[in-house]
Amino acid sequence: MKSTKTSTRTLTVLALLIAMSIVFSWVLSISTGFVRFNLGSLPVLLAGILFGPGAGFAVGALADMIGGILAGYAINPLITLGAASIGLVGGWLWQTLPHTLRLGQRLLLSVVAAHVVGSIVINSLALHIFYGYAWSVLAARVPNALILTAVNTVLLRLLMENKAVMAAVKK
């Protein structure tokens, strides 16, 4: 977020992104036993890119905690950190990468880094520490993260190229 005073409009958009993340995690979800494919990280990445890494972190953390509570799960701080870091890393890298890069390149690098840190490293570490999953089993999460990276990058690009969507968010 650019200033210390956050507008009501920005808070409303961030709240909507939290709700979208929760719904996308449930509704737009395909589970194949251990590996779960869902689009819950799309609104988290969008928050980080549009409103900054702090907003992305907050949206990821709150969506994970609220979604977990609604689903009846206990909050796991390391898994929540993984979800939050997707918004943090994606937003930070988006701001840090040179604007001379094309939109698709900046998005791809931001989303890849976000999923590597949040999904592959932090969440896999949490699954190993708290639930005892073997590292060989956790390797199955890598193709899932790569597929999510590709899908998120394409969808983010479509959203960011849509002038009506961007005008509504930035008003």
C-alpha positions as CSV (number, residue, x, y, z in Angstrom):
1,M,0.0,0.0,0.0
2,K,1.4,3.3,-1.0
3,S,0.4,5.5,1.9
4,T,-0.1,5.1,5.6
5,K,-3.8,6.0,5.2
6,T,-5.7,3.3,3.4
7,S,-8.9,4.3,1.7
8,T,-12.2,2.6,2.3
9,R,-12.2,1.6,-1.4
10,T,-8.9,-0.2,-1.1
11,L,-10.0,-2.0,2.1
12,T,-13.2,-3.1,0.4
13,V,-11.3,-4.4,-2.6
14,L,-8.8,-6.3,-0.3
15,A,-11.8,-7.8,1.6
16,L,-13.3,-8.9,-1.7
17,L,-10.0,-10.5,-2.7
18,I,-9.9,-12.4,0.6
19,A,-13.4,-13.7,0.0
20,M,-12.5,-14.6,-3.6
21,S,-9.5,-16.5,-2.4
22,I,-11.6,-18.5,0.1
23,V,-14.3,-19.3,-2.5
24,F,-11.7,-20.1,-5.3
25,S,-10.0,-22.5,-2.9
26,W,-13.3,-24.4,-2.4
27,V,-15.2,-24.0,-5.6
28,L,-12.4,-23.9,-8.2
29,S,-10.6,-26.9,-6.7
30,I,-9.6,-30.3,-8.0
31,S,-8.2,-32.8,-5.5
32,T,-6.3,-35.8,-6.5
33,G,-5.7,-37.2,-3.0
34,F,-2.5,-35.6,-1.8
35,V,-2.2,-32.9,-4.4
36,R,-4.9,-30.2,-4.6
37,F,-5.2,-27.9,-7.5
38,N,-7.1,-24.7,-6.8
39,L,-7.1,-21.0,-7.8
40,G,-7.1,-19.6,-4.3
41,S,-3.7,-18.0,-4.8
42,L,-4.9,-15.9,-7.8
43,P,-6.6,-13.1,-5.6
44,V,-3.6,-13.2,-3.3
45,L,-1.2,-12.6,-6.1
46,L,-3.5,-9.9,-7.5
47,A,-3.5,-8.1,-4.2
48,G,0.3,-8.2,-4.0
49,I,0.7,-6.9,-7.5
50,L,-2.0,-4.2,-7.4
51,F,-1.6,-3.0,-3.8
52,G,1.9,-4.0,-2.8
53,P,3.6,-6.9,-0.9
54,G,2.1,-5.9,2.5
55,A,-1.4,-6.1,1.1
56,G,-0.7,-9.4,-0.6
57,F,0.7,-10.8,2.6
58,A,-2.4,-9.7,4.5
59,V,-4.8,-11.1,1.9
60,G,-3.0,-14.5,1.9
61,A,-2.8,-14.8,5.6
62,L,-6.4,-13.7,6.3
63,A,-7.8,-15.9,3.5
64,D,-5.9,-18.9,4.8
65,M,-7.0,-18.4,8.4
66,I,-10.6,-17.6,7.7
67,G,-10.9,-20.4,5.1
68,G,-9.4,-22.8,7.6
69,I,-11.7,-21.8,10.3
70,L,-14.8,-22.1,8.0
71,A,-13.6,-25.5,6.9
72,G,-13.1,-26.6,10.5
73,Y,-9.3,-26.8,10.5
74,A,-6.9,-25.6,13.2
75,I,-4.7,-22.7,12.0
76,N,-1.2,-23.9,11.2
77,P,1.1,-20.9,11.4
78,L,3.6,-22.3,8.9
79,I,1.0,-23.1,6.3
80,T,-0.5,-19.6,6.8
81,L,2.9,-18.1,6.3
82,G,3.2,-20.1,3.0
83,A,-0.1,-18.6,1.8
84,A,0.8,-15.1,2.9
85,S,4.3,-15.3,1.4
86,I,2.7,-15.9,-2.0
87,G,1.3,-12.4,-1.9
88,L,4.4,-10.9,-0.3
89,V,6.9,-12.4,-2.7
90,G,4.7,-11.9,-5.8
91,G,4.0,-8.3,-4.9
92,W,7.6,-7.5,-3.9
93,L,9.1,-9.0,-7.0
94,W,6.5,-7.2,-9.2
95,Q,7.6,-3.9,-7.7
96,T,11.3,-4.8,-7.8
97,L,11.6,-6.0,-11.4
98,P,12.4,-3.4,-14.0
99,H,9.5,-1.9,-15.8
100,T,11.4,-2.4,-19.0
101,L,10.4,-6.0,-18.9
102,R,7.3,-6.9,-20.7
103,L,4.1,-7.5,-18.7
104,G,4.2,-11.2,-19.3
105,Q,7.8,-11.6,-18.2
106,R,7.3,-9.6,-15.0
107,L,4.2,-11.6,-14.2
108,L,5.8,-14.9,-14.9
109,L,8.9,-14.2,-12.7
110,S,6.8,-12.8,-9.9
111,V,4.4,-15.7,-9.9
112,V,7.1,-18.4,-10.2
113,A,9.0,-16.9,-7.3
114,A,5.8,-16.6,-5.2
115,H,4.9,-20.3,-5.8
116,V,8.4,-21.5,-5.2
117,V,8.7,-19.8,-1.9
118,G,5.1,-20.2,-0.6
119,S,4.0,-23.5,-2.1
120,I,7.1,-25.5,-2.8
121,V,9.4,-24.4,0.1
122,I,7.3,-23.2,3.0
123,N,4.2,-25.3,2.7
124,S,6.2,-28.4,1.9
125,L,8.3,-27.8,4.9
126,A,5.1,-27.4,7.0
127,L,3.7,-30.7,5.7
128,H,7.0,-32.4,6.5
129,I,7.4,-30.9,10.0
130,F,3.8,-31.1,11.2
131,Y,2.4,-34.1,9.3
132,G,5.4,-36.2,8.7
133,Y,5.2,-36.4,4.9
134,A,8.4,-37.8,3.3
135,W,10.3,-35.5,1.0
136,S,9.9,-38.0,-1.9
137,V,6.1,-37.6,-1.5
138,L,6.3,-33.9,-1.3
139,A,8.1,-33.8,-4.7
140,A,4.7,-34.4,-6.2
141,R,3.9,-30.8,-5.2
142,V,6.4,-29.4,-7.8
143,P,4.4,-30.2,-10.9
144,N,1.3,-28.8,-9.2
145,A,3.0,-25.5,-8.4
146,L,4.2,-25.3,-12.0
147,I,0.7,-25.8,-13.4
148,L,-0.7,-23.2,-10.9
149,T,2.1,-20.8,-11.9
150,A,1.2,-21.1,-15.6
151,V,-2.6,-20.8,-15.0
152,N,-2.1,-17.8,-12.6
153,T,0.2,-16.0,-14.9
154,V,-2.2,-16.3,-17.8
155,L,-5.3,-15.3,-15.7
156,L,-3.4,-12.3,-14.1
157,R,-2.3,-11.1,-17.6
158,L,-5.9,-11.3,-18.9
159,L,-7.1,-9.3,-15.8
160,M,-4.3,-6.7,-16.0
161,E,-4.9,-6.2,-19.7
162,N,-8.6,-5.6,-19.2
163,K,-9.0,-1.9,-18.9
164,A,-12.5,-2.1,-17.3
165,V,-11.2,-4.4,-14.5
166,M,-8.1,-2.2,-13.8
167,A,-10.2,1.0,-13.8
168,A,-12.7,-0.5,-11.3
169,V,-9.8,-1.5,-9.0
170,K,-7.8,1.7,-9.3
171,K,-10.7,4.3,-9.1
